[in-house]
Amino acid sequence: MKDVYQAIDREIGKLLIEVGRDTNVIVLASHGMGPHYEATFMLEDILTRHENYSPPKAYPRLTRTLEWVWGKLPMVMRRGLKPASEQVKARVDPRTRRLSTRKCFKIPNNDVYGGIRVNLRGREPAGRIAPGKEYEEFCGVLTRDLLELVNVDTGNPLVTAVHRASELYPGEDIGHLPDLFVEWDRTRPITHIYSPKIGHLEKQYHGVRTGDHKAEGLFFAIGPSFHGGQLRDQVSVTDFAPTIAELLNVELSQVDGKSFLPLLATADALQAR
């Protein structure tokens, strides 16, 4: 690691020599790194306990027979029968049948935020939650119950926030995303959790990822537009594009961040040395 940092330092030095002192330069390092802690590997257990779910009877032999028959059908017939096939699959396929009888379930997202899909009528093949009032009430109750989860080993809340996809992402394809994103407290190991709704749940993480990015990163800025010193407050990674755009006198609209150029240009925003 030391060799890598020294090599990066040398190359940045060469670039600074080339551009000269009259050029504004911002060097953004990667996010910090730390241990990997999250509870997405527990999310399916949390959700099944939340609705007191018991797996229904499955029909694996019938499922295999129907899959064989389906594979023999011409493609044109498959396209025409696809809606009916999804209904049949929801009733007999072991995995699909388990999901079809649920009110919600975990879907793949990433290790930082757990993804929850509501079994919504009119969207899922065997939807159970009606759109509108019932959907809103269900998401509200589930959010409240998730926020009650505690990391028993620390006594701290396990979930820091539950986000609605509809509040984060615009567009017509919103229906392909999870309905809810669960943000975990990732500061400490998670093996034993508790809430009044689900009781105690203990489980070990067996994933291959032991390290992860941290939100806190590092950047350097040098040039005639910047005042020397260390900033008192943190800035967001989304603020860099608006800052660079302002330096270049380029208008940048419809972005989440805002320019922090005023902070770099004044001594009031810097820590005392």
C-alpha positions as CSV (number, residue, x, y, z in Angstrom):
1,M,0.0,0.0,0.0
2,K,2.8,2.4,0.8
3,D,4.4,1.8,-2.7
4,V,1.0,2.5,-4.3
5,Y,0.5,5.8,-2.4
6,Q,4.1,6.9,-3.2
7,A,3.6,6.2,-6.9
8,I,0.3,8.1,-6.9
9,D,2.0,11.0,-5.1
10,R,4.8,11.1,-7.7
11,E,2.4,11.2,-10.7
12,I,0.3,13.9,-9.1
13,G,3.5,15.9,-8.6
14,K,4.4,15.5,-12.3
15,L,0.9,16.8,-13.3
16,L,1.2,19.8,-11.0
17,I,4.5,20.7,-12.6
18,E,3.0,20.5,-16.1
19,V,0.0,22.6,-15.4
20,G,1.7,25.3,-13.4
21,R,0.7,27.4,-10.4
22,D,-2.0,29.4,-12.3
23,T,-4.2,26.3,-12.7
24,N,-6.9,25.2,-10.3
25,V,-6.4,21.5,-9.4
26,I,-8.7,19.3,-7.4
27,V,-7.6,15.7,-6.5
28,L,-10.4,13.5,-5.2
29,A,-9.2,10.3,-3.5
30,S,-11.4,7.2,-3.2
31,H,-13.8,6.8,-0.4
32,G,-12.3,5.4,2.8
33,M,-12.2,1.7,3.5
34,G,-13.2,-0.3,6.6
35,P,-14.8,-3.5,7.7
36,H,-17.9,-4.8,6.1
37,Y,-20.9,-4.8,8.4
38,E,-24.6,-5.1,7.3
39,A,-27.7,-7.1,7.8
40,T,-29.0,-7.8,4.3
41,F,-28.1,-11.4,4.9
42,M,-30.8,-11.4,7.7
43,L,-33.4,-9.5,5.7
44,E,-35.4,-12.5,4.4
45,D,-35.6,-13.9,8.0
46,I,-36.7,-10.5,9.3
47,L,-39.5,-10.3,6.7
48,T,-40.8,-13.8,7.1
49,R,-41.0,-13.3,10.9
50,H,-42.6,-9.9,10.4
51,E,-45.7,-11.5,8.7
52,N,-45.6,-14.8,10.7
53,Y,-45.0,-16.6,7.4
54,S,-45.1,-20.4,7.0
55,P,-44.1,-21.9,3.6
56,P,-47.1,-23.4,1.7
57,K,-47.2,-26.9,0.2
58,A,-45.2,-27.1,-3.0
59,Y,-45.5,-29.5,-6.0
60,P,-42.0,-30.0,-7.4
61,R,-42.8,-33.0,-9.6
62,L,-45.7,-31.2,-11.2
63,T,-43.5,-28.1,-11.7
64,R,-40.8,-30.2,-13.5
65,T,-43.5,-31.7,-15.8
66,L,-45.0,-28.4,-16.7
67,E,-41.5,-26.9,-17.4
68,W,-40.8,-29.8,-19.7
69,V,-44.1,-29.3,-21.5
70,W,-43.5,-25.5,-21.7
71,G,-40.0,-26.2,-23.3
72,K,-41.7,-28.2,-26.1
73,L,-44.1,-25.5,-27.1
74,P,-43.4,-23.3,-30.1
75,M,-42.2,-19.8,-29.3
76,V,-45.3,-18.1,-30.7
77,M,-47.5,-20.2,-28.3
78,R,-45.3,-19.3,-25.4
79,R,-45.7,-15.6,-26.0
80,G,-49.5,-16.0,-26.2
81,L,-49.6,-18.2,-23.1
82,K,-47.1,-16.2,-21.0
83,P,-49.7,-14.5,-18.7
84,A,-51.5,-17.8,-18.0
85,S,-48.1,-19.5,-17.4
86,E,-47.2,-17.0,-14.8
87,Q,-50.4,-17.6,-12.9
88,V,-49.9,-21.4,-13.0
89,K,-46.2,-21.0,-11.9
90,A,-47.3,-18.9,-9.0
91,R,-49.5,-21.8,-7.8
92,V,-47.2,-24.8,-8.2
93,D,-43.6,-23.7,-8.5
94,P,-41.9,-24.2,-5.1
95,R,-39.9,-20.9,-5.1
96,T,-42.5,-18.8,-6.9
97,R,-45.3,-20.3,-4.8
98,R,-43.5,-19.3,-1.6
99,L,-43.1,-15.7,-2.9
100,S,-46.6,-15.5,-4.2
101,T,-48.1,-16.2,-0.8
102,R,-46.0,-13.5,0.8
103,K,-46.9,-9.8,1.4
104,C,-43.3,-8.8,0.7
105,F,-39.9,-10.3,0.1
106,K,-36.2,-9.5,-0.3
107,I,-34.9,-9.0,-3.8
108,P,-31.3,-8.6,-4.9
109,N,-30.0,-5.1,-4.5
110,N,-26.5,-4.6,-3.0
111,D,-24.8,-5.1,0.4
112,V,-25.2,-1.6,1.5
113,Y,-29.0,-1.2,1.3
114,G,-31.4,-4.2,1.6
115,G,-34.1,-4.2,-1.1
116,I,-37.7,-5.1,-0.3
117,R,-40.4,-5.8,-2.9
118,V,-44.1,-5.5,-2.0
119,N,-46.3,-8.2,-3.5
120,L,-48.5,-5.7,-5.2
121,R,-51.8,-6.6,-7.0
122,G,-51.7,-5.7,-10.7
123,R,-47.9,-5.7,-10.8
124,E,-47.0,-9.1,-9.4
125,P,-48.5,-12.4,-10.8
126,A,-50.2,-13.2,-7.5
127,G,-50.3,-9.8,-5.8
128,R,-51.7,-9.7,-2.2
129,I,-51.4,-6.0,-1.3
130,A,-53.8,-3.6,-3.1
131,P,-52.4,-0.4,-4.6
132,G,-53.3,2.9,-2.8
133,K,-54.3,3.0,0.8
134,E,-53.5,-0.6,1.7
135,Y,-50.0,-0.3,0.0
136,E,-49.3,2.9,1.8
137,E,-50.4,1.5,5.2
138,F,-48.4,-1.7,4.7
139,C,-45.2,0.3,3.8
140,G,-45.7,2.6,6.8
141,V,-46.1,-0.3,9.3
142,L,-43.2,-2.2,7.8
143,T,-41.0,0.9,8.0
144,R,-41.9,1.5,11.6
145,D,-41.2,-2.1,12.6
146,L,-37.9,-2.1,10.8
147,L,-36.8,1.0,12.6
148,E,-37.5,-0.8,15.9
149,L,-34.9,-3.4,15.2
150,V,-31.9,-3.2,17.6
151,N,-28.3,-4.6,17.4
152,V,-28.3,-6.5,20.6
153,D,-24.5,-6.4,21.0
154,T,-24.4,-2.6,20.9
155,G,-27.9,-1.6,22.0
156,N,-28.1,0.8,19.0
157,P,-30.8,0.8,16.3
158,L,-30.0,-1.7,13.5
159,V,-31.8,0.4,10.8
160,T,-30.9,4.0,10.3
161,A,-33.5,4.8,7.6
162,V,-36.0,3.1,5.3
163,H,-36.2,4.8,1.9
164,R,-39.1,4.7,-0.7
165,A,-37.8,4.1,-4.2
166,S,-40.6,6.4,-5.5
167,E,-39.1,9.3,-3.5
168,L,-35.6,8.7,-4.8
169,Y,-35.9,7.8,-8.4
170,P,-38.2,9.3,-11.1
171,G,-39.1,7.7,-14.4
172,E,-41.3,5.0,-16.0
173,D,-39.1,2.1,-14.9
174,I,-39.7,2.7,-11.1
175,G,-41.7,-0.5,-11.1
176,H,-38.6,-2.6,-11.7
177,L,-36.9,-1.4,-8.5
178,P,-37.5,-2.5,-4.9
179,D,-40.3,-0.6,-3.2
180,L,-38.2,0.0,0.0
181,F,-34.5,0.3,0.6
182,V,-33.2,-0.5,4.1
183,E,-30.2,1.4,5.3
184,W,-28.3,-0.4,8.0
185,D,-26.1,0.9,10.8
186,R,-22.8,-0.4,9.5
187,T,-20.5,0.8,12.2
188,R,-20.4,-2.4,14.2
189,P,-20.7,-6.2,13.6
190,I,-24.2,-7.6,13.3
191,T,-24.9,-11.1,14.5
192,H,-27.8,-10.8,17.1
193,I,-30.8,-8.5,16.6
194,Y,-34.1,-8.0,18.3
195,S,-37.4,-6.2,18.1
196,P,-40.8,-6.7,19.8
197,K,-42.2,-7.7,16.4
198,I,-39.7,-10.5,15.4
199,G,-38.1,-11.4,18.7
200,H,-34.5,-12.4,18.8
201,L,-32.7,-13.4,15.7
202,E,-29.1,-14.7,15.6
203,K,-27.2,-15.4,12.4
204,Q,-23.6,-15.3,11.2
205,Y,-22.5,-13.5,8.0
206,H,-20.8,-15.9,5.6
207,G,-20.3,-13.7,2.6
208,V,-16.9,-13.3,0.9
209,R,-16.8,-9.5,1.3
210,T,-15.1,-8.6,4.6
211,G,-14.2,-5.0,3.7
212,D,-16.2,-2.1,2.3
213,H,-16.1,1.6,1.3
214,K,-16.9,4.2,3.9
215,A,-18.7,7.4,3.3
216,E,-15.8,9.6,4.5
217,G,-13.2,10.3,1.8
218,L,-10.4,12.8,1.1
219,F,-9.7,15.5,-1.4
220,F,-7.1,18.2,-2.0
221,A,-7.4,21.5,-3.9
222,I,-4.7,23.9,-5.0
223,G,-4.7,26.9,-7.2
224,P,-5.4,30.6,-7.4
225,S,-9.1,30.2,-6.7
226,F,-8.6,28.4,-3.4
227,H,-7.6,29.6,0.1
228,G,-5.1,27.4,1.9
229,G,-6.2,25.4,4.9
230,Q,-8.5,22.5,6.0
231,L,-12.2,22.7,5.7
232,R,-14.3,22.7,8.9
233,D,-17.2,20.9,7.4
234,Q,-17.6,17.9,5.1
235,V,-18.8,18.1,1.6
236,S,-20.7,15.5,-0.5
237,V,-19.2,13.7,-3.5
238,T,-22.2,15.0,-5.4
239,D,-20.9,18.5,-4.9
240,F,-17.8,18.1,-7.0
241,A,-19.5,18.3,-10.4
242,P,-21.2,21.6,-9.6
243,T,-18.0,23.0,-8.1
244,I,-15.9,22.2,-11.2
245,A,-18.7,23.6,-13.4
246,E,-18.6,26.9,-11.5
247,L,-14.8,27.0,-11.9
248,L,-15.3,26.6,-15.7
249,N,-18.2,29.0,-15.9
250,V,-20.4,26.2,-17.1
251,E,-24.1,26.0,-16.2
252,L,-25.0,22.6,-14.7
253,S,-28.7,22.0,-13.9
254,Q,-30.7,19.1,-12.5
255,V,-28.0,17.8,-10.2
256,D,-28.3,16.8,-6.5
257,G,-25.2,18.6,-5.3
258,K,-24.2,22.2,-4.9
259,S,-20.9,24.0,-5.5
260,F,-18.6,24.3,-2.5
261,L,-16.3,26.8,-4.2
262,P,-17.3,29.6,-1.8
263,L,-15.9,27.4,1.0
264,L,-12.6,26.9,-0.7
265,A,-12.3,30.6,-1.4
266,T,-12.7,32.0,2.1
267,A,-10.7,31.7,5.3
268,D,-13.9,31.6,7.4
269,A,-14.7,28.1,6.3
270,L,-11.3,26.7,7.2
271,Q,-10.1,25.3,10.5
272,A,-7.7,27.3,12.5
273,R,-4.2,26.0,12.4
